[in-house]
Amino acid sequence: MRPSSDIWYCHWRRAFCPEQLARKDQEWAAFRKRANIFYPRVNGVSNLHEMEVHGVNLDVVTNQPVIILKDTVASRFLPIWIGQFEATAILMEIQGVKPSRPLTHDLLKSVIGDLHAEVKQIVISDLRDGTFYAQIHILSNSTSLMIDARPSDAIALAVRVRAPIFADETVLEKAAVFSEEGEDEVVDRFREFLDNIEPEDFKNLDFPTD
């Protein structure tokens, strides 16, 4: 079975003109070969990479929001298809829009705070059968808790409590888009991919979702 990262690249390469494809294919092959050098594993445990919310866009084909996370130290982007409610919750916080009454993630933030607990970090921890998994790491009374969550809910909480966002290297290997070029150009091309992909391109493919 073709790795998910290769599936992403096969779709992403459509954004390039024919004369660019040979060079991009060489860069992709070189990146896959170098990956273990750039992101070594220690004692068999995958490294975590800090991510930042780079944007939330709408996939015009599926009419589903896509959140794009960016590796803070490498030109890698992790797109995750999420729900409309969660996308709105993330955008409202990023844009500083305050609801008249608390949303679910605002309530969760208040409950955690009132219990004198603290969200230390959230981790996009796994990608199985086309579904992303996340963990919310909470410190409560000197006790560390790890709560299973959807990435969209975890990210919506993280942006509210200003907690760092991480992704496991194994997840990035499977689903991240890599480029050595400027990040704005990468995101523009990804948006172009979303705008131009045809519905039949999704046949027999399980795109990673939240």
C-alpha positions in Angstrom: 0.0 0.0 0.0 1.3 3.4 -0.9 2.4 5.5 2.2 0.0 8.4 3.0 2.9 10.9 2.6 3.3 9.8 -1.0 -0.4 10.1 -1.6 -0.2 13.7 -0.4 2.7 14.4 -2.6 1.0 12.9 -5.7 -1.8 15.4 -5.2 0.3 18.3 -4.2 2.6 18.0 -7.2 -0.3 18.9 -9.5 0.3 22.6 -8.5 3.6 22.6 -10.4 4.1 23.2 -14.1 5.6 20.3 -16.1 9.1 21.8 -16.2 9.2 21.9 -12.4 8.1 18.4 -11.8 11.4 16.7 -12.4 13.2 18.9 -9.8 10.3 18.5 -7.3 10.3 14.8 -7.7 14.0 14.7 -7.0 13.6 16.9 -3.9 10.8 14.7 -2.6 12.9 11.6 -3.0 15.9 13.3 -1.3 13.7 14.4 1.6 12.4 10.9 2.2 15.9 9.6 2.2 17.1 12.3 4.6 14.2 12.2 7.0 15.8 10.0 9.6 18.8 12.2 9.6 16.8 15.4 10.1 14.5 13.9 12.6 16.3 11.1 14.5 14.5 8.8 16.9 15.9 8.2 20.3 15.6 4.7 21.8 12.9 3.9 19.3 10.6 6.8 20.5 9.5 9.3 17.9 10.3 12.9 18.4 7.7 15.6 18.8 7.8 18.7 16.6 6.3 22.0 17.7 3.6 23.2 15.3 1.8 26.5 14.8 -1.7 27.2 13.4 -0.9 28.6 10.0 -4.4 28.9 8.6 -8.0 27.5 8.3 -9.3 27.2 4.8 -12.4 25.7 3.2 -12.1 22.7 0.9 -14.5 23.7 -1.9 -14.9 20.1 -3.1 -16.0 18.5 0.2 -17.2 21.8 1.7 -15.2 20.9 4.8 -12.8 23.1 6.6 -9.0 22.3 6.6 -6.7 23.5 9.3 -3.0 23.8 8.3 -0.4 23.3 11.0 3.2 24.4 10.2 6.4 22.9 11.6 8.1 25.8 13.5 11.6 24.7 12.5 11.1 23.0 9.1 9.1 23.7 5.9 6.5 21.1 6.6 2.8 21.7 6.6 0.2 19.3 8.2 -3.4 19.7 6.8 -6.2 18.2 8.8 -9.8 18.2 7.7 -12.0 19.2 10.6 -15.7 20.0 11.4 -17.3 23.4 10.8 -18.0 24.1 14.5 -14.4 23.4 15.5 -13.1 25.5 12.6 -15.3 28.4 13.7 -14.2 28.0 17.4 -10.5 28.1 16.3 -11.0 31.1 14.0 -13.0 33.1 16.6 -10.2 32.7 19.1 -7.4 33.5 16.7 -9.3 36.6 15.4 -10.2 37.7 18.9 -13.9 37.4 18.5 -15.7 36.8 21.8 -19.1 35.1 21.8 -21.9 36.4 23.9 -22.0 33.1 25.8 -19.2 30.6 26.3 -18.7 28.0 23.6 -17.8 24.5 24.5 -14.1 25.1 24.3 -14.4 28.3 26.4 -16.3 26.3 29.0 -13.6 23.6 29.0 -10.9 26.3 29.5 -12.9 27.7 32.5 -13.4 24.3 34.1 -9.7 23.5 33.8 -8.8 26.8 35.3 -11.3 26.6 38.1 -9.9 23.2 39.0 -6.4 24.8 39.3 -5.2 22.6 36.5 -3.0 23.6 33.5 -2.9 22.5 29.9 0.8 21.9 29.3 0.6 20.9 25.7 -1.4 19.1 23.0 0.0 16.5 20.7 -1.2 15.2 17.3 -0.2 11.7 18.3 -1.3 9.3 15.6 -2.8 8.7 12.2 -4.7 5.4 11.8 -7.1 4.4 9.1 -7.4 7.9 7.8 -8.2 9.4 11.2 -5.9 11.7 13.3 -5.7 11.3 17.0 -4.6 13.8 19.6 -3.7 14.0 23.3 -4.3 16.9 25.8 -1.6 16.9 28.5 -2.9 18.4 31.7 -1.1 19.0 35.0 -3.4 18.9 38.0 -2.2 19.0 41.6 1.2 17.7 40.5 -0.4 14.9 38.6 0.1 14.6 34.9 -3.0 13.6 32.9 -3.2 12.6 29.2 -6.6 13.0 27.7 -7.6 11.4 24.4 -9.2 14.0 22.1 -9.9 14.9 18.5 -7.2 17.2 17.0 -9.7 19.9 16.3 -11.0 20.1 19.9 -7.4 19.9 21.2 -6.3 22.8 19.0 -9.4 24.9 19.8 -8.5 24.5 23.5 -4.7 25.1 22.9 -5.3 28.4 21.2 -7.4 29.5 24.1 -5.0 28.6 26.9 -1.9 29.5 24.8 -0.6 25.9 25.1 2.0 24.6 22.6 1.0 22.3 19.8 3.1 19.3 18.9 3.0 16.6 16.2 4.6 13.2 16.4 7.2 12.6 13.8 5.4 9.4 12.6 2.3 11.5 11.9 4.4 14.1 9.9 6.0 11.2 7.9 2.6 10.0 6.9 0.7 13.2 6.1 2.9 16.3 6.1 3.6 18.3 2.9 7.3 19.4 2.6 8.8 22.3 0.7 12.1 24.2 0.8 10.4 27.2 -0.7 8.7 30.2 0.9 5.8 29.2 3.2 3.3 31.7 1.5 4.0 30.1 -1.8 3.5 26.6 -0.4 0.1 27.6 1.2 -1.0 29.3 -2.0 -0.2 26.1 -4.0 -2.1 24.0 -1.4 -5.1 26.3 -1.7 -4.8 26.1 -5.5 -4.9 22.3 -5.1 -8.1 22.5 -3.0 -9.6 24.8 -5.6 -8.8 22.7 -8.6 -9.0 19.1 -7.5 -11.9 17.1 -9.1 -14.3 15.0 -7.0 -13.3 11.8 -8.8 -9.7 12.3 -7.5 -11.0 11.3 -4.1 -12.1 7.8 -5.3 -10.3 5.0 -3.5 -8.4 7.4 -1.3 -8.9 7.8 2.4 -7.9 11.4 3.2 -6.8 12.0 6.8 -9.6 13.6 8.8 -10.2 14.7 12.3 
